Amino acid sequence: MYDIIIVGAGPAGLTAAIYACRAEKKTLVLEAKTFGGQIINTPDIANYPVAPNISGFDFAMTLYNQAKDLGAEIKIEKVTEFKDGPVKTVVTPKNTYEAKTVILATGAENRKLGIADEDKLIGKGISYCATCDGNFFRKKIVAVAGGGNTAVEDAIYLADLAETVYLIHRRDTFRADAAMVSKLKEKPNVKFVLNATVTKLISDARLTAIEVTDKQTGEVQTLPVNGLFVAVGQVPENENFRALVTLDAGGYIVAGENCHTNLPGIFAAGDNRVKEVRQLVTAAADGAVAATEAIKYLNM
């Protein structure tokens, strides 16, 4: 019997484990893939307080070791089933575990373009976070793929850093707020490439150009770029919990700033919950809050 089971070993889950272990709660962390979450693929973190220019791998390793040294059990096992009750039951292909509380910190995956070499070029020109990596592209040429609020916000942000920003969108109208689109159109160094999709990545160790295909004419043009920011949405890792916790239309767990879900003793932390800002620092903050709330629940 565990006091707290944490599902997910990204920054939110591992931070929750640190807080839980410091409160001397018996803690198990279950991770489907590898500890660290998405940040492990980031070559250089520049926006985390007090730890500038640390690699994502080093950040994740340090966080993992900190949780482990404090007494957290961390296992690579995918949670396939989850049952609520006075005692929570968490099932993996290998084992069945019981706990008094559960923190769901499964995160979200960036939706990818699905074209050749995309994974190979992550951190070598391909990014999914403009505020994380935009600073590395000062005075360079970049492109943003997408047409929602995130894509337009990214393009606005990058326009103040880069020499040129191409915004590539598969339609000629935007899902983003009209006011934001108007603000983007005021940026003199932003060029719109509409009714088009990115169909090929060109690289020489790093991304050097992209091919963009017009969806109406089939015309292909090559755009020399140093970076491509993909902003076509995220996919939260909440499918196995759909029958229990309340999700919004996008599949994110409905949980406020206190990280409480609709079920007593079950909390959500990190990118898998409904929130405005999904950054490394907010994931860590969620982990701290969720663990603190779980500890309060246990001590009632």
C-alpha positions as CSV (number, residue, x, y, z in Angstrom):
1,M,0.0,0.0,0.0
2,Y,1.4,3.3,-1.1
3,D,0.5,6.7,0.2
4,I,0.9,8.3,-3.2
5,I,1.2,6.8,-6.7
6,I,2.3,9.2,-9.3
7,V,1.6,8.3,-12.9
8,G,4.3,10.0,-15.1
9,A,7.9,10.8,-14.5
10,G,8.2,14.1,-16.2
11,P,9.0,17.4,-14.4
12,A,5.5,17.5,-12.8
13,G,5.6,13.9,-11.6
14,L,9.2,13.9,-10.3
15,T,8.6,17.3,-8.5
16,A,5.5,15.8,-6.9
17,A,7.7,12.8,-5.8
18,I,10.2,15.1,-4.2
19,Y,7.5,16.9,-2.2
20,A,5.8,13.6,-1.3
21,C,9.0,12.0,-0.1
22,R,10.0,15.1,1.9
23,A,6.7,14.7,3.8
24,E,7.7,11.0,4.4
25,K,4.9,9.6,2.3
26,K,5.5,6.2,0.7
27,T,5.7,7.1,-3.0
28,L,5.7,5.2,-6.2
29,V,6.3,6.8,-9.6
30,L,5.2,4.8,-12.7
31,E,6.4,5.9,-16.2
32,A,5.5,4.4,-19.5
33,K,8.5,5.4,-21.5
34,T,11.5,7.2,-20.0
35,F,11.8,9.7,-17.1
36,G,12.1,13.4,-17.9
37,G,9.2,13.8,-20.3
38,Q,9.4,16.0,-23.4
39,I,12.1,18.2,-21.9
40,I,14.7,15.4,-22.2
41,N,14.9,16.2,-26.0
42,T,15.7,19.9,-25.5
43,P,19.4,20.6,-26.0
44,D,19.5,23.8,-24.0
45,I,17.0,25.1,-21.4
46,A,17.3,28.9,-21.2
47,N,14.1,30.0,-19.4
48,Y,14.1,27.9,-16.1
49,P,14.8,30.1,-13.0
50,V,18.3,29.7,-11.6
51,A,19.3,27.0,-14.1
52,P,20.1,28.7,-17.4
53,N,21.8,26.8,-20.2
54,I,21.3,23.3,-18.8
55,S,20.4,20.5,-21.2
56,G,17.1,18.8,-21.0
57,F,18.8,15.5,-20.3
58,D,20.9,16.9,-17.4
59,F,17.8,18.6,-16.0
60,A,15.8,15.4,-16.1
61,M,18.7,13.3,-14.7
62,T,19.2,15.7,-11.8
63,L,15.5,15.8,-11.0
64,Y,15.3,12.0,-11.2
65,N,18.3,11.5,-8.9
66,Q,16.8,14.0,-6.4
67,A,13.5,12.1,-6.2
68,K,15.3,8.8,-6.0
69,D,17.7,9.9,-3.3
70,L,14.8,11.1,-1.2
71,G,13.2,7.6,-1.3
72,A,10.8,7.6,-4.3
73,E,10.4,4.2,-6.1
74,I,10.5,4.8,-9.8
75,K,9.5,2.1,-12.2
76,I,9.1,1.9,-16.0
77,E,5.7,0.5,-16.3
78,K,2.8,1.8,-18.4
79,V,-0.5,2.2,-16.5
80,T,-3.2,0.4,-18.5
81,E,-6.1,0.5,-15.9
82,F,-7.1,2.7,-13.0
83,K,-9.9,2.1,-10.5
84,D,-11.2,4.6,-7.9
85,G,-12.4,3.9,-4.4
86,P,-11.4,4.3,-0.8
87,V,-8.2,2.5,-2.0
88,K,-7.1,3.4,-5.6
89,T,-6.0,0.6,-7.8
90,V,-3.4,1.2,-10.5
91,V,-2.8,-1.7,-13.0
92,T,0.2,-2.2,-15.3
93,P,1.0,-5.2,-17.6
94,K,3.4,-6.3,-14.8
95,N,1.7,-5.5,-11.5
96,T,-1.3,-4.2,-9.6
97,Y,-0.6,-1.5,-7.1
98,E,-2.8,0.1,-4.4
99,A,-2.6,3.6,-3.0
100,K,-4.5,6.1,-0.9
101,T,-4.0,8.9,-3.4
102,V,-3.0,9.2,-7.0
103,I,-1.4,12.1,-9.0
104,L,-1.9,11.9,-12.7
105,A,1.1,13.6,-14.3
106,T,1.1,11.9,-17.7
107,G,1.8,15.1,-19.7
108,A,1.0,15.7,-23.3
109,E,2.7,15.0,-26.6
110,N,3.2,17.6,-29.3
111,R,1.3,16.7,-32.3
112,K,3.8,16.3,-35.1
113,L,3.7,17.1,-38.8
114,G,4.4,13.4,-39.6
115,I,7.0,14.0,-42.3
116,A,10.4,12.3,-42.9
117,D,13.3,13.3,-40.6
118,E,11.1,15.3,-38.2
119,D,12.2,13.3,-35.1
120,K,15.8,13.3,-36.3
121,L,15.8,17.1,-36.5
122,I,14.3,17.9,-33.1
123,G,16.7,20.2,-31.4
124,K,18.5,20.7,-34.7
125,G,16.2,23.2,-36.2
126,I,12.8,21.6,-35.3
127,S,11.1,22.9,-32.1
128,Y,7.7,22.7,-30.6
129,C,8.1,25.6,-28.2
130,A,8.9,29.1,-29.4
131,T,9.3,30.6,-25.9
132,C,11.7,27.8,-25.0
133,D,13.9,27.9,-28.1
134,G,13.2,31.2,-29.9
135,N,16.2,32.9,-28.4
136,F,18.5,30.6,-30.3
137,F,17.2,32.0,-33.6
138,R,17.9,35.7,-33.2
139,K,18.4,37.4,-36.5
140,K,17.8,34.2,-38.4
141,I,15.0,33.0,-40.7
142,V,12.3,30.8,-39.2
143,A,8.9,29.3,-40.0
144,V,5.9,28.5,-37.9
145,A,3.5,25.7,-39.0
146,G,-0.1,26.1,-37.7
147,G,-3.1,28.4,-37.6
148,G,-4.4,28.4,-34.1
149,N,-3.7,30.7,-31.2
150,T,-0.5,29.0,-30.3
151,A,0.9,29.3,-33.8
152,V,0.0,33.0,-34.1
153,E,1.4,33.7,-30.6
154,D,4.6,31.9,-31.5
155,A,4.9,33.9,-34.7
156,I,4.3,37.2,-32.9
157,Y,7.0,36.3,-30.3
158,L,9.5,35.2,-32.9
159,A,8.9,38.3,-35.1
160,D,10.7,40.3,-32.4
161,L,13.7,38.0,-32.5
162,A,14.1,36.6,-36.0
163,E,15.0,38.3,-39.2
164,T,12.0,36.8,-41.1
165,V,9.1,34.6,-39.9
166,Y,7.1,32.5,-42.3
167,L,3.6,31.5,-41.0
168,I,2.5,28.4,-42.9
169,H,-1.2,27.4,-42.6
170,R,-3.2,24.9,-44.5
171,R,-6.2,27.2,-44.8
172,D,-6.6,30.8,-45.8
173,T,-8.5,31.6,-42.6
174,F,-7.3,31.2,-39.0
175,R,-8.7,29.5,-35.9
176,A,-6.7,32.0,-33.9
177,D,-8.4,35.1,-32.4
178,A,-9.0,37.8,-34.9
179,A,-7.2,40.4,-32.7
180,M,-4.1,38.3,-32.5
181,V,-4.1,37.7,-36.3
182,S,-4.4,41.5,-36.8
183,K,-1.5,42.1,-34.5
184,L,0.6,39.6,-36.4
185,K,-0.2,41.2,-39.7
186,E,1.3,44.4,-38.3
187,K,4.7,42.8,-38.1
188,P,6.7,43.8,-41.2
189,N,9.0,40.8,-41.1
190,V,6.2,38.2,-41.1
191,K,5.3,36.5,-44.4
192,F,2.1,34.4,-44.7
193,V,2.1,31.2,-46.7
194,L,-1.5,30.1,-46.8
195,N,-3.4,27.1,-48.2
196,A,-0.1,25.3,-47.8
197,T,1.6,22.5,-45.8
198,V,5.2,21.6,-45.0
199,T,5.9,18.5,-47.0
200,K,9.7,18.1,-46.8
201,L,12.5,18.9,-44.5
202,I,16.0,19.7,-46.0
203,S,19.0,19.4,-43.8
204,D,22.7,19.1,-43.5
205,A,23.1,17.9,-39.9
206,R,20.8,20.8,-39.1
207,L,17.6,22.1,-40.8
208,T,18.5,24.3,-43.7
209,A,15.2,24.6,-45.7
210,I,11.7,23.3,-46.0
211,E,9.5,22.5,-49.0
212,V,6.0,23.8,-48.8
213,T,3.2,22.6,-51.1
214,D,0.2,24.7,-52.1
215,K,-2.9,22.6,-51.4
216,Q,-4.9,24.1,-54.3
217,T,-2.3,24.3,-57.1
218,G,0.2,21.6,-56.0
219,E,3.0,24.1,-56.5
220,V,6.1,23.4,-54.4
221,Q,8.3,26.1,-53.1
222,T,11.5,25.9,-51.1
223,L,12.0,28.2,-48.2
224,P,15.5,28.5,-46.7
225,V,15.0,28.5,-42.9
226,N,17.2,27.9,-39.8
227,G,14.3,26.8,-37.7
228,L,10.8,25.4,-37.9
229,F,8.4,25.8,-35.0
230,V,5.6,23.2,-35.1
231,A,2.4,24.5,-33.5
232,V,-0.4,22.2,-34.6
233,G,-1.6,21.2,-31.2
234,Q,-0.9,18.7,-28.4
235,V,-2.3,15.3,-27.5
236,P,-2.7,14.8,-23.7
237,E,-1.9,11.3,-22.4
238,N,-5.3,10.9,-20.6
239,E,-7.1,8.2,-22.6
240,N,-6.7,5.5,-19.9
241,F,-8.4,7.8,-17.4
242,R,-11.4,8.9,-19.5
243,A,-13.9,6.7,-17.7
244,L,-13.1,8.2,-14.3
245,V,-11.8,11.8,-14.4
246,T,-13.6,14.6,-16.2
247,L,-11.9,15.7,-19.4
248,D,-12.6,18.8,-21.5
249,A,-13.3,18.6,-25.3
250,G,-9.5,18.5,-26.0
251,G,-9.0,15.5,-23.7
252,Y,-7.3,17.5,-20.9
253,I,-8.2,16.7,-17.3
254,V,-10.4,19.3,-15.7
255,A,-8.5,20.4,-12.7
256,G,-7.9,24.0,-11.4
257,E,-4.8,25.6,-9.9
258,N,-5.2,23.4,-6.8
259,C,-4.8,20.3,-9.1
260,H,-8.0,18.6,-7.7
261,T,-9.9,16.5,-10.2
262,N,-13.6,15.6,-9.8
263,L,-12.7,12.6,-7.6
264,P,-11.5,12.9,-4.0
265,G,-7.9,11.8,-3.6
266,I,-7.0,12.0,-7.3
267,F,-5.0,15.0,-8.6
268,A,-3.7,16.1,-11.9
269,A,-0.4,17.9,-12.5
270,G,1.4,19.3,-15.6
271,D,0.6,19.5,-19.2
272,N,-2.2,16.9,-19.1
273,R,-4.6,19.3,-17.2
274,V,-6.6,22.3,-18.4
275,K,-4.3,25.3,-18.1
276,E,-3.2,28.4,-19.9
277,V,0.6,28.1,-19.8
278,R,2.4,24.8,-20.4
279,Q,6.0,25.3,-19.6
280,L,8.7,23.5,-17.6
281,V,8.3,25.9,-14.7
282,T,4.5,25.5,-14.5
283,A,4.8,21.7,-14.7
284,A,7.2,21.7,-11.7
285,A,4.8,24.1,-9.9
286,D,1.9,21.8,-10.5
287,G,3.9,18.9,-9.1
288,A,4.5,20.8,-5.9
289,V,0.9,21.8,-5.6
290,A,-0.5,18.4,-6.4
291,A,1.7,16.7,-3.9
292,T,0.9,19.2,-1.2
293,E,-2.8,18.7,-1.8
294,A,-2.4,14.9,-1.7
295,I,-0.5,15.2,1.6
296,K,-3.3,17.4,3.1
297,Y,-5.8,14.7,1.9
298,L,-3.8,12.0,3.6
299,N,-3.5,13.9,6.8
300,M,-7.2,14.7,7.2
